[in-house]
Amino acid sequence: MKTRTLWSLLSLFVIVSILVVACGGGATEAPPAAPTVAPEEEEPEAPAAEAVTVEVWFHSGKGEERDVLDAQVKDFNAMQDDIVIEAVQLPEGSYNDQVNAAALAGDLPCLLDFDGPFLYNYAWAGYLRPMDEYVSTDLKNDFLPSIISQGTYAGNLYSLGTFDSGLAIWGNKTYLDAAGVRIPTGIDDAWTKEEFVDALEKLQALPEVEYAIDFKMNYGAGEWFTYGFSPILQSWGGDLIDRSTYQSAEGVLNSPEAVEAMEFFQSLFADGYANPEPAGDDDFHINKITALSWVGHWMWTPHSENLGDDLVLIPMPKFGDKAVTGMGSWNWGITSSCENPEAAWEFLHFLTSPAEILHMTNANGAVPARKSAIAQSSLYGEGGPLNIFVQQLEGGVALERPVTPAYPVITSAFSEVVQNIVAGADVKTELDKAVEKIDQDIEDNQGYPAP
């Protein structure tokens, strides 16, 4: 089109010139230069969009967990240019206090990890935003039911974890065989209370065994006392609170069943089957002066490295009508103050992919949070040495810690019960005191009405 216009102008000029000459015009002037067509200007390139920065807080836990998360942050930052993850480690022991202080100061990060049962207090207080819009039905169905249960409060999903936890009894096979103790093979084959006591008596009689079972009292008072020992009273028929209303612990935490359960637990120390003050963490797998260890999945690496083929995993006993195990672990939530929740979700989606879940769980020995990851795990897949933990999580043995914002007070009160009764205090008196503390906290907070 532009060429045709140029020739039209030239033709018009020639015609006009002929007419001028024909009319007797003077000397002809040089024709004007043919008009030129300016090249189209190129559009300037739009400046590259600035990357979104997402601040992430995570607890400074086991060394291998820190190493994996550091690697995951670097990998995510390297694989794309739109989001920059800035990760901050905080000490595990004071983590909850720092989160609460930051929330009051309006200084929470975008993405936060936290121990499972603290979710309910955080969500109730408004620290977290629901993530239902990001989690499809298919994705949700691939997670262990315990992960979804742990992450749900007041009908909304607030968190996802990359791993779950399990509680069981680790055994020294040489000692169990020497004492003639039956070794259960799965959750349908668990010891009864009578078999558990019989096993302790027989193992205690071995000359190599100073005390039959290690309850990891070296961990000290805190969440371990609730996670580790509330399953005993729950198996017996008691609980930490009335879960039908979450308004009182009266008649539940101090019920006859709960009292009987904790008196039994107390007797294990009084009778010498358990050590209230072990020198350290090594009596089972290094010093080998105890035959059983009541602890979670996280001891797989040191136990297996030191005991090898002598290591066996025994499911939780049925002290009452059913066995109960602790569950739940550190998980991730997007804070309500996050300015870029979609970017935070992109990183969380990366962390919870099967490949990255296995990256973490192959390092820390935890239970992979997704079924598709479990199927690929040599430890937790069918026939794997840690498959009992999966059986417990999927088979109705696992019980989440109370789904209530009152949980921080509940766990503090119960931890104090355990500490005092192991030292010889009266069980009923201690449980009554715990009930009073829990119920007073619920009353002080008007029953913790759902947001």
C-alpha positions in Angstrom: 0.0 0.0 0.0 2.8 2.4 0.8 4.6 1.7 -2.6 1.4 2.4 -4.5 1.0 5.8 -2.7 4.6 6.7 -3.6 4.0 6.0 -7.4 0.7 7.9 -7.4 2.5 11.0 -6.1 5.3 10.7 -8.7 2.7 10.3 -11.5 0.8 13.4 -10.3 4.1 15.4 -10.4 4.9 14.3 -14.0 1.4 15.3 -15.2 1.6 18.7 -13.6 5.1 19.3 -15.1 3.8 18.5 -18.6 1.0 20.9 -18.1 3.3 23.7 -17.0 5.6 23.2 -20.1 2.6 23.1 -22.4 1.4 26.5 -21.0 4.7 28.2 -21.9 6.2 28.2 -18.6 9.9 29.2 -18.2 12.7 26.9 -17.6 11.7 23.9 -15.8 12.8 23.4 -12.2 14.3 20.3 -10.9 11.5 18.1 -9.7 11.3 17.8 -5.9 12.8 14.7 -4.3 10.4 11.9 -4.1 8.8 11.7 -0.7 10.2 9.1 1.6 8.2 6.9 4.0 9.5 7.0 7.6 10.1 3.5 9.0 7.7 2.4 11.7 9.1 3.0 15.2 9.7 -0.1 17.3 7.7 -0.4 20.5 10.0 0.0 23.5 10.3 -3.2 25.6 8.2 -3.2 28.7 10.3 -3.3 31.9 10.5 -6.8 33.5 8.0 -7.2 36.3 9.7 -7.0 39.7 9.8 -10.4 41.5 7.5 -10.8 44.5 9.3 -11.4 47.8 7.8 -13.9 50.2 9.1 -14.1 53.8 9.0 -17.6 55.3 9.5 -18.5 59.0 10.3 -22.0 60.0 11.5 -23.6 63.2 15.1 -24.5 63.7 14.5 -28.2 64.3 16.6 -31.2 63.4 19.7 -30.5 61.3 18.7 -32.6 58.4 15.3 -30.8 58.2 17.1 -27.4 58.1 19.4 -28.6 55.4 16.6 -29.9 53.2 14.5 -26.7 53.6 17.5 -24.6 52.8 18.0 -26.7 49.6 14.3 -26.4 48.7 14.4 -22.6 49.1 17.4 -22.4 46.8 15.9 -24.8 44.2 12.6 -22.9 44.1 14.3 -19.5 43.7 16.5 -20.9 40.9 13.6 -22.5 39.0 11.6 -19.3 38.3 12.0 -15.5 38.4 8.7 -14.3 39.7 9.0 -15.1 43.4 11.9 -14.8 45.8 11.7 -16.8 49.0 13.4 -15.3 52.0 13.5 -17.9 54.8 14.1 -17.1 58.4 15.0 -19.8 61.1 13.7 -19.3 64.6 14.6 -21.4 67.7 12.1 -24.2 68.2 11.8 -23.9 72.0 10.5 -20.3 71.9 8.8 -20.5 68.5 5.2 -20.1 69.6 6.1 -17.1 71.8 7.8 -15.4 68.9 4.8 -16.0 66.6 2.4 -14.5 69.2 4.7 -11.5 69.7 5.0 -10.9 66.0 1.3 -11.2 65.5 0.6 -8.6 68.2 3.2 -6.3 66.5 1.7 -6.9 63.1 5.0 -8.4 61.9 4.1 -11.9 60.8 5.7 -13.3 57.7 3.7 -14.5 54.7 4.2 -18.2 55.2 4.6 -19.8 58.6 5.3 -23.2 60.0 4.1 -24.3 63.4 3.4 -27.4 65.4 0.1 -29.0 64.4 -2.1 -28.4 67.5 -1.2 -24.7 67.7 -3.1 -24.2 64.5 -6.4 -23.9 66.2 -5.3 -21.0 68.5 -3.7 -19.2 65.6 -6.7 -19.6 63.4 -9.1 -18.5 66.1 -6.9 -15.5 66.9 -7.0 -14.5 63.2 -3.4 -15.1 62.4 -4.1 -17.4 59.4 -6.2 -17.3 56.3 -8.0 -20.4 54.9 -6.4 -22.0 51.9 -9.5 -23.9 50.6 -9.4 -21.9 47.4 -6.0 -23.3 46.5 -6.5 -27.0 47.4 -8.4 -29.0 44.9 -10.5 -32.0 45.9 -8.0 -34.4 44.1 -5.1 -32.8 45.9 -6.8 -33.0 49.3 -7.7 -36.7 48.7 -4.1 -37.5 48.1 -3.1 -36.3 51.6 -3.3 -38.6 54.6 -6.6 -38.1 56.4 -4.7 -37.1 59.5 -3.0 -34.2 57.7 -6.4 -32.8 56.6 -7.9 -33.4 60.0 -5.0 -31.6 61.7 -5.2 -28.7 59.3 -9.0 -28.1 59.6 -10.6 -25.7 62.0 -14.2 -24.4 62.0 -14.9 -26.1 58.7 -11.9 -24.5 56.8 -8.5 -25.8 55.8 -5.8 -23.6 57.3 -2.7 -25.7 56.9 -0.9 -28.5 55.1 2.2 -30.5 56.2 4.8 -32.2 54.3 5.0 -35.0 56.8 3.0 -36.6 59.7 4.2 -38.3 62.8 3.8 -41.6 64.5 4.2 -43.1 68.0 5.1 -46.7 68.5 7.3 -49.0 70.6 10.8 -49.8 69.2 12.2 -53.1 70.4 15.5 -54.9 70.6 14.8 -58.2 68.9 17.6 -60.1 70.6 16.2 -59.2 74.0 12.6 -59.9 73.0 13.5 -63.3 71.7 15.6 -64.1 74.8 12.7 -63.2 77.0 10.2 -65.1 74.9 8.1 -62.0 74.2 5.7 -62.1 71.2 6.5 -59.5 68.5 3.3 -58.0 67.0 3.4 -57.6 63.2 0.6 -55.0 62.6 -2.1 -52.9 64.2 -4.5 -55.9 64.3 -2.0 -57.8 66.2 -1.2 -55.3 68.9 -0.4 -56.2 72.6 -3.2 -56.0 75.1 -2.4 -54.3 78.5 -1.8 -57.7 80.0 0.7 -58.7 77.3 2.4 -55.3 77.6 2.9 -55.8 81.4 4.0 -59.4 80.8 6.6 -58.2 78.3 8.0 -55.7 80.8 8.3 -58.3 83.5 10.1 -60.7 81.3 12.4 -58.1 79.8 13.3 -56.6 83.2 14.5 -60.1 84.2 17.2 -60.2 81.6 20.7 -59.5 83.0 21.5 -57.0 80.3 18.4 -54.9 81.0 18.5 -52.2 83.7 15.0 -51.0 83.0 12.5 -52.5 80.5 11.2 -49.4 78.7 12.5 -46.0 77.9 9.8 -43.3 77.8 12.2 -40.5 76.7 11.9 -38.6 79.9 15.1 -36.9 78.9 13.0 -34.8 76.5 11.7 -32.9 79.5 8.3 -31.4 80.3 6.6 -29.9 77.3 4.7 -31.1 74.3 6.4 -34.5 74.3 4.6 -35.3 77.6 1.2 -34.7 76.0 2.0 -36.2 72.6 3.7 -39.2 74.1 1.5 -40.1 77.1 -2.1 -38.8 76.5 -2.6 -41.9 74.2 -2.4 -44.1 77.3 -5.4 -42.4 79.0 -7.2 -42.1 75.6 -6.8 -45.9 75.0 -8.1 -46.5 78.5 -11.2 -44.4 77.8 -10.3 -41.0 79.1 -9.3 -37.8 77.2 -7.8 -34.4 77.6 -11.2 -32.6 77.1 -14.8 -33.3 76.2 -14.6 -33.3 72.4 -18.3 -33.1 71.9 -18.3 -29.4 73.0 -14.7 -28.5 73.8 -16.1 -26.5 76.7 -14.8 -28.5 79.7 -12.3 -31.2 80.8 -14.4 -32.0 83.8 -15.4 -35.7 84.0 -13.1 -36.5 81.1 -9.5 -35.7 82.1 -10.3 -36.6 85.7 -12.7 -39.5 84.9 -12.2 -42.8 86.6 -10.7 -44.2 83.4 -8.2 -41.3 83.2 -7.2 -41.7 86.8 -6.7 -45.5 86.4 -4.6 -44.9 83.2 -2.3 -42.4 84.8 -2.0 -44.5 88.0 -0.8 -47.3 85.8 1.7 -45.0 84.1 2.9 -43.9 87.5 3.4 -47.5 88.6 5.8 -48.2 85.7 8.3 -45.8 87.3 7.6 -46.8 90.8 8.1 -50.5 90.0 11.4 -49.8 88.2 10.3 -50.7 84.6 10.9 -47.1 83.5 13.6 -44.6 84.4 12.3 -41.1 85.4 15.8 -39.5 84.8 17.8 -41.3 82.1 21.3 -39.9 81.6 20.6 -39.1 77.9 19.1 -40.3 74.7 21.2 -43.4 74.1 20.1 -46.1 76.6 18.1 -48.1 74.0 20.2 -48.0 70.8 23.8 -47.4 72.1 24.1 -48.4 75.7 21.4 -51.1 75.2 20.5 -51.1 78.9 16.8 -50.9 78.0 14.8 -53.3 75.7 12.0 -51.1 74.5 11.7 -47.4 73.5 8.4 -45.6 73.6 9.0 -42.8 71.0 8.2 -41.7 67.5 9.3 -42.1 63.9 12.1 -39.5 64.3 14.4 -42.0 66.0 14.5 -44.3 62.9 18.0 -43.2 61.8 19.9 -43.5 65.0 18.0 -46.7 66.0 18.6 -48.4 62.7 22.2 -47.4 62.3 23.1 -48.8 65.8 20.8 -51.8 66.0 20.5 -53.0 62.4 18.6 -56.2 62.1 17.9 -56.2 65.9 15.5 -53.3 65.5 11.8 -54.0 65.4 8.8 -51.7 65.4 5.8 -52.6 67.6 2.4 -51.0 67.2 0.8 -49.1 70.1 -0.8 -51.5 72.7 -4.5 -51.7 73.4 -4.8 -50.7 77.0 -8.5 -50.5 76.7 -10.9 -51.2 73.8 -8.6 -49.7 71.2 -5.0 -48.6 70.6 -4.3 -44.9 70.3 -1.3 -43.1 68.8 -0.2 -39.5 68.7 -0.2 -37.8 65.3 0.4 -34.4 63.8 3.5 -32.5 63.3 4.9 -29.2 62.0 2.9 -27.8 59.1 2.5 -24.7 57.0 -0.1 -21.9 56.9 -0.5 -18.6 55.1 -0.9 -15.7 57.4 -3.8 -13.3 57.2 -1.4 -10.3 56.8 0.3 -11.8 53.7 0.1 -9.4 50.8 0.9 -12.0 48.2 -1.0 -15.2 49.3 -0.9 -16.6 45.7 2.9 -16.4 45.7 3.1 -18.0 49.2 0.8 -20.8 47.9 3.1 -21.4 44.9 6.0 -22.1 47.3 3.8 -24.3 49.6 2.6 -26.2 46.5 6.2 -26.8 45.6 7.0 -28.0 49.1 4.1 -30.4 49.2 4.8 -32.0 45.8 5.5 -35.8 46.1 9.2 -35.3 45.1 9.8 -32.6 47.7 7.9 -34.5 50.4 10.2 -37.4 49.8 13.2 -35.1 49.8 12.3 -34.1 53.3 11.1 -37.4 54.7 14.0 -39.4 53.3 16.2 -37.0 55.5 14.1 -36.8 58.7 12.5 -40.2 58.7 9.0 -38.8 59.0 5.8 -40.2 57.5 5.2 -38.7 54.0 2.1 -36.6 54.0 0.7 -37.7 50.7 -0.4 -41.2 49.6 1.4 -40.9 46.3 4.7 -40.2 48.1 4.2 -43.1 50.5 3.8 -45.4 47.6 7.3 -44.4 46.4 8.9 -44.6 49.9 11.1 -47.6 50.7 10.6 -46.9 54.4 6.8 -46.4 54.6 5.4 -48.1 51.5 3.8 -51.5 51.8 6.3 -54.0 53.3 8.6 -51.2 54.5 10.2 -51.2 58.0 8.1 -48.2 59.1 4.8 -49.1 57.5 3.2 -49.6 60.9 3.1 -45.8 61.3 1.1 -45.6 58.0 -1.3 -48.4 59.2 -1.9 -46.5 62.4 -2.5 -43.2 60.6 -4.9 -44.7 58.0 -6.5 -47.4 60.3 -8.2 -45.3 62.9 -5.5 -45.6 65.6 -4.3 -42.1 65.3 -6.1 -39.4 67.2 -5.5 -35.7 66.7 -4.8 -33.5 69.6 -7.8 -31.5 70.7 -9.1 -29.2 68.0 -9.6 -26.1 70.1 -7.9 -22.8 70.7 -7.5 -23.9 74.3 -4.9 -26.4 73.3 -1.8 -24.4 74.6 -3.3 -24.4 78.1 -4.4 -28.1 77.8 -1.0 -29.3 76.9 0.7 -27.2 79.5 -1.6 -28.5 82.2 -1.3 -32.1 81.2 2.5 -31.9 80.9 2.6 -30.7 84.5 0.4 -33.6 85.5 2.9 -36.1 84.0 5.9 -34.4 85.6 4.3 -34.4 89.0 2.9 -37.9 89.1 6.2 -39.4 87.9 7.7 -37.7 90.9 5.1 -39.4 93.1 2.3 -36.9 93.4 -1.3 -38.1 93.8 -2.8 -38.7 90.4 -6.4 -37.7 91.1 -5.3 -34.4 92.7 -3.1 -33.5 89.8 -5.8 -34.3 87.2 -8.3 -32.2 89.1 -5.9 -29.3 89.1 -5.4 -29.6 85.4 -9.2 -29.6 84.8 -9.5 -26.5 86.8 -6.8 -24.7 84.8 -8.3 -25.8 81.5 -11.9 -24.9 82.4 -10.8 -21.5 83.8 -9.0 -20.7 80.5 -12.1 -21.6 78.5 -14.3 -19.5 80.7 -11.9 -16.6 80.5 -12.2 -16.7 76.7 -16.0 -17.0 76.6 -15.8 -20.5 75.3 -13.5 -19.6 72.4 -16.4 -18.9 69.9 -15.5 -19.9 66.4 -14.6 -16.9 64.1 
